[in-house]
Amino acid sequence: MLKELKLFRSISIMEGLSAIILFFIAMPIKYTIGHEEPVRYVGSIHGFLFVIYVIFALYIGYKVKWDFKTLFYVMIASVFPFGTFVMDKKILIPIIQKHM
């Protein structure tokens, strides 16, 4: 289970980074310079990572037996910039330390 938790942590960090790159780099390039390519590529990567994040969150939630409130916070964290980083610190790191 520890290996799966660490993998989910890596996925959540990548998903969070892709959201930050999309919102704070690619989208400003699109709307200030008019180049749409960064949004297309970064958006596709972010979308893929978001889907993987949601699927893995449900899987980990089932395995670790998260209550509804915890699962809700983990899911809602994926839609806010920096949300996955807050979730990592408040939820994942304590769970990983508990399983060590």
C-alpha positions in Angstrom: 0.0 0.0 0.0 2.9 2.4 0.7 4.1 2.1 -2.9 0.6 3.0 -4.2 0.3 6.0 -1.8 3.7 7.3 -3.0 2.6 6.8 -6.6 -0.6 8.7 -6.0 1.5 11.5 -4.3 3.7 11.7 -7.4 0.6 11.9 -9.6 -1.0 14.6 -7.5 2.2 16.7 -7.6 2.4 16.3 -11.4 -1.3 17.2 -11.7 -0.8 20.3 -9.6 2.3 21.4 -11.5 0.5 21.0 -14.8 -2.4 23.1 -13.6 0.0 25.9 -12.5 1.8 25.8 -15.8 -1.5 25.8 -17.7 -3.1 28.7 -15.7 -0.1 30.9 -15.1 2.1 30.3 -18.2 0.2 28.8 -21.1 -3.1 30.7 -20.8 -1.4 34.1 -20.4 0.7 33.3 -23.5 -2.5 32.5 -25.4 -4.4 35.7 -24.3 -1.5 38.1 -24.5 0.5 37.0 -27.5 -2.2 34.9 -29.2 -0.3 31.6 -29.4 -2.7 28.8 -28.7 -0.2 25.9 -29.0 1.0 26.0 -25.3 -2.6 25.7 -24.1 -3.3 22.9 -26.5 -0.3 20.8 -25.4 -0.3 21.7 -21.7 -4.0 21.4 -21.5 -3.9 17.9 -23.0 -1.3 16.8 -20.5 -3.2 18.4 -17.6 -6.4 16.7 -18.7 -4.7 13.3 -18.8 -3.2 13.8 -15.4 -6.5 15.0 -14.0 -8.3 11.8 -15.1 -5.5 9.6 -13.7 -5.6 11.6 -10.5 -9.4 11.1 -10.1 -9.2 7.4 -10.9 -6.2 6.9 -8.5 -7.9 9.0 -5.8 -10.9 6.7 -5.9 -8.7 3.6 -5.8 -6.6 4.9 -2.9 -9.7 6.1 -1.1 -11.2 2.6 -1.4 -8.0 0.9 -0.3 -7.3 3.2 2.6 -11.0 3.4 3.5 -11.2 7.2 3.5 -14.4 8.6 4.8 -16.6 10.8 2.5 -15.2 14.0 3.8 -11.5 13.1 3.1 -12.4 11.8 -0.3 -14.3 15.0 -1.0 -11.3 17.1 0.0 -8.9 15.0 -2.1 -11.2 15.4 -5.2 -11.9 19.1 -4.7 -8.1 19.8 -4.3 -7.7 18.8 -8.0 -9.7 21.7 -9.3 -7.9 24.5 -7.5 -4.4 25.7 -8.3 -2.1 24.7 -5.4 -4.9 22.5 -4.1 -3.1 19.3 -4.6 -0.1 20.7 -2.7 -2.2 21.6 0.3 -3.9 18.1 0.1 -0.5 16.5 -0.1 0.7 18.2 3.1 -2.6 17.8 5.1 -3.7 14.4 4.0 -1.2 12.3 2.0 2.0 12.9 4.0 0.4 11.9 7.3 -1.1 8.8 5.8 2.2 7.8 4.2 4.0 8.3 7.5 1.4 6.2 9.3 2.0 3.3 6.8 5.8 3.4 7.2 
